[in-house]
């Protein structure tokens, strides 16, 4: 029997924030994958190594976690006053699908650098030394993001002394601004309420703040489900009953937010919404052994992504946290002490993160104008990936 040879596709493997993924230029993809559809999804699945019943992604570029099973496609922007269109695909590890329903805030930090290196940003807009402002159109949620990329000798600077909890080595700081970050699928609070009652079979009625900002997110109180907010990954991920409970909360939250029409659809929409639990500040030890004091943070937050507790915090969920913290009366704001604020420092399993957010109430409706956070990014490998 004769088998077709593998296809070589130009690609760059990059870390952005606490995630990493395979980056492509749209024009470098095979013709059949240059338009959305199953052909594109099949190629990305094979590149990442999914679906893998062993949940290791050994035969692909994925790292068998939600943070490392990611793909990015960039192209010259179709939007006025933007440099690049950024399309994000969250690849399922053990199922044959790619979720296009949301953004990856962490990888956004790498999009700016990739856009500059790929020629999507005009040379006259790149200083010899200083900061290049890259205007990104996030195509999944149709929002503008600004990446402020450090430049040295007319090239992207990746090395530096900026430390990010959840990332082992320091690098150059990239400030990312999420403009009008309310998610593109309706109002920021789908029900019109800052806190709803979410009925979850087998769990009961939970108070929940369900917000569309950065990424659709369902926030609940940690103590309502028997936790303190100081948990690390193994405390949740080694407990199948806990994972099933959080998935049920997520699914019923998706239904109440209007993201799905029936509960069965949640299985095919794993990337969104996220589910997170919050608690007032408390001392804990992070996964790296770093001591976090209650006085170092405003609130504790733990979030799940693709069915597992995240090792740090998703960038888009950080936007949701900061936005909710800025709005008096949400569960996040109340856990943080209930005061007015324009930034929040929260504790996550790997350490802490500060995120700024601006929100205002207009005619009884809350809107978010901007969220800002610092991340870092670097190229891990560049060349070609092979697709069988």
N, C-alpha and C positions, 0 to 999 in steps of 0.2 A: 504494500500500500504506500502511496506517495502522500507526503504531508507538506503543506505550505510552509515556507520559512517564516520566521518571526519578522514582525515589522519594527523598524527603528523609527522612533518618534523623538524629535528634539524636546528636551525637558530640563527643568531645573528643580532640584530637591532643596527646599528651603525651610528654615525654622522661622516662625513669626510668633512672638510672645511665647506662650507655653504650648504651642501646637507646631506641627510640621506637616508638610504636604508636597505633592508633586505639582509644579507649575508648568503650564503650557501657554504658548501663543496660539490663538485660535487658528491662524493661518498655517501653523505647523502640523495641525492634526490631519489625519487622512480625510479625504473629501467627504466620505460618508459620515464623519464625526464633526463636521463643521457646522452642522445644524442640530438642534436639540432632537433627541429621540433615542430609541433603543440601541442603535448602532453606536452612538456616542457613549451611552451608559455601559455597554458591553466592553468597550475598549478601556474605559476608566476602571471598571470592576477588575478586568484582567491585569491592568497595570498595578493596582493596589493589592491584588491577591485575594479577591472575594468572588463568590461566597466561599468561606472556609469553615466547614463543620468542626474543624479542630480549633477554630478561633485563635489562630496564630499568625495568619497571613505570611507564612513562610515562603510561599512561592510568589511574592510580590513585594511592593515597596511599602505597604502598610505596616504599622507597628502594633496592630491588634488592640488598639485603644481608640476611643472616640477622638482623642487629641491628635492621633497620627494616621487616621484613615480618611485622608482629606485630599481633594483635588481642586485646582484653581485654573480657570481659563481666562486669559486676558486678551483684549483686542483694542484697537484704536477706538476712542469713544465715539459713539453715535450721538452724544448729547452736547449741546452748546456749552462752552466754557468748562469742559472736562477734558482730561488727558487720556483716560483709559476706562474701559468697561471691565468690571470685575465680576466674574460669575463663579460661585462657589458650589461645589458638589461634595456633600457628606456621604461617604461610601459606607454602606452597611458592612459589618464584618462577616456575619454568618448568613446573610440573606442576599438574594440577587437584585438589589436595587440601590440607586443613588438618589438621595434626598436633596432636592433643589429648593426647599421651602424657606431657607433662611440664610443668614450670613455667618461667616466666621470672623469675629472681631480680632482674634489673635493674629490670624494670617493676614489681616488687613495691614499690619505693620510691615509685612514683607512685600505687599503689593506695590508700595511706592518704589522700593528699591528695584524690583523686577521691572516695573514700568520704565524707570530711568535706564536701566541696563539694556532693555529691549528696544529703546528708541521711541517709546511712546510719548516722551516729554521733549518738547522742543529744546535744542541745545542752548538757545539764548536765555532760557528760563532756569538753567542750571548754573549756579555761581561757581567761580573757581574755588572759593572757600566760603562756607556758610551753610545755609539751609535751603534745600529745594522744596518748594511747595507743590505737591502732586495732588491734582484734583481727580478724585476717583468717583466713578458712577457705579454704585453697588447694584448690579442688575437683578439680583434675586429679589430684593425688597424695594428697589427703585428709590434709593436714597444717595445723597452726596456725603462723601467722607474725604477729609483732608489729611494727608500724611505729610508730616514735616521731616524730611530726610536729611541727615547731616552729610555734607559734601566736603571732601578734602582733595585738593589738586584736581578738581573737576570730576572726581569719581565718588561713588557712594562709599561712605565710611562705615564700616561694620564693627571695627574694634573700638573699645571704650571701657569706661569704668562704671557704667550704669548697671546696677544689680536688680534683678527681677525675681522675686520669690517664686519658685517652681522651675527656674532655669539655673543650671549649675554654674555657668561661667558668665562673667560680665561682658557687656558689649556696648555699642553706641546706642544712645537713647533716641527713640523715634516717638514724637508726640503725635497722637492720632485724635482727630476731632470728628465726632459723629454729628452731622448737622441734621436738625429736625429728626431725632432718632426714633420717634414713634414709628412702630412697624407699619408697613404699607397695607395691612389687611384690615383697616377699619380704625375706629377711635382708640385712643390710648388705653382707656378702660372700657372694654367691650360692653359690660353691663351698665356702665354709667356709675358704678359704685367703687369706692376705694377699697372696701372690704365686702366680700360676698360670703354666703354660706354655701359650701361645696359638699354635696352629699355623695359619699363614696361607699358603695356596698362593701360590707365587711370591715369598714374603718369607722364610718359614722359621719356626722356633720362636722366639717372643719371650717374654721375661718380662713379665708384665702384672699390675697390680693392678686388679681389677675391683670397683668399689664402688657401692653404692646409697646415696648421701648427697647431698642437694640435687637431684641428677639422676644417673641411671646414667652412669658414666664409666669408660672404659678408659684406664688410664695405662700408658705404656711408657717405656723409657729412650731419650733422644734419640740417643745414640751407637749404639744397636742398629739404627737405620734411617738412619744417616749424617748426623745433624744434631748441633748443639752446644747448642740451646736458646736461642740468641740471635737466631734468625731473625725477620725481619719479614714482613709479609703477602706482598709480591711474591716473596720467596724460595720460598714454597710455592705461592701461588695462580697464579703464572705457569708452573708446571710440571705439565702434565696427568698425567704419570706419577706424580708425588708425590701428587697428589690422588686418583688411582685407587688407589694403594697404601694411603693412609690410609682410604679408603672400604672397602677390602677388610678392613683391620684392624678397623674399626668394625663391619662386618657380621658377621665371625666372632666378635668379642667379644660382640655382641648374642646370637648363637646360643649361645655358651658360658654367657652370663649367664641364659639361659632367657627372654629378652625376645621372641624370635621362635622359631617352630617349624622354619623352614627358611630357608636363606640368601636366597631370593628375596623374603621378606617385608621385608627390610631396606630395600628401595627405597621402601616405603610407610610407613616409620617413620624419617624423616630426622632428626627432632628429637632422638631418643634411641636409643642412648646417645651421649654425646660421646666423642671420642678426643682424648687429650692426651699430649704428650711432655715429660719432665722431665730436668733436668740440674743439677749443682751450680752454685753461684753463679759468675758471670763478668762482666767488664765488657762493656757494650754501649751502643749509642746507640739510643734509642727512635725511633719513627716521627716524633715531633715535633722531634727533634734533641736531646732531653734526654739528658745523660750519666748512665747508671746504673752505679754502682760495685758490684763484687762484695760489698763490705762493707755495701751498702745493703739487701741481700736475703738471704733464707735459701735460696732455691731458684729456679730458672728453670722456667717453665711456658709452653708454647704449646698452645692448644686449637683444634680445628676445630669449626665449627658449620654445619650444613646444607651440608657438602661443601667449605667454605672455611676457611682460617685466620682466626680472629677477630681483629679489630683491637685488642682489649684482652682482656677476659675476661668470659665469661658469669657472671652472679651466682650461678646455681645450681652452675656448675662451680667457682666460688670456694669454695662450701660444701664440695664434694667434695674440693678441694685441702686446705682447712684440716682437714677431718675425717681424711683420709688422713695428713696430716702429723702429726697428734696420736697416731697409732697406730704404735708401734715395729715396724719390719719391712716396712712397705709401701714401694713404690718411691719414693713422694713423701717419706716420712720419711727414707729412706736417702739420697736426693739432697740433702736438707736437713741432713744430718750425722748422722742417726740418734739424736738426743737426744729426751728427753721434752719436749713443748711444749704450750702451750694457745693459742698463736697462731702465725701464720706470715706473713711478708712475702715475697711472690713477685714476680718480674719477669715482665712480659708485654710484648707488642709496643709498647704505648703508655706503659709506665712501670711503676709498682709498686702493689701493693695489700696491705693488711694485713687479715687475717681471723682472728677468734678462734673456737676450737672446743673443745668439751668431749666427750671420749669415755671410756668405761669398759668394762672386760671383766667380764661377769657369766656365771658358769657356762661359761666357755670361749668365749662369744660376745661380740663387740664391739658396743656400741651407742653412738650419738651422742645427747647430751642437748640440745645447743644449738650454734648457730653464729651469730656476730654480725659484721656489717660495716656500714660507713657508705657511703651513697650520697647522691645528690641527685636532685631531680625538679622539673619545672615544666611548666605548661601552655604549649603552643606555639600552639594555635588552638582555638577552640570555636565550635560552631554546628551545622551540618548537613553530613553527607556525602551525596553523590548516588549512587544505585545504579541502573544502567540495566537 
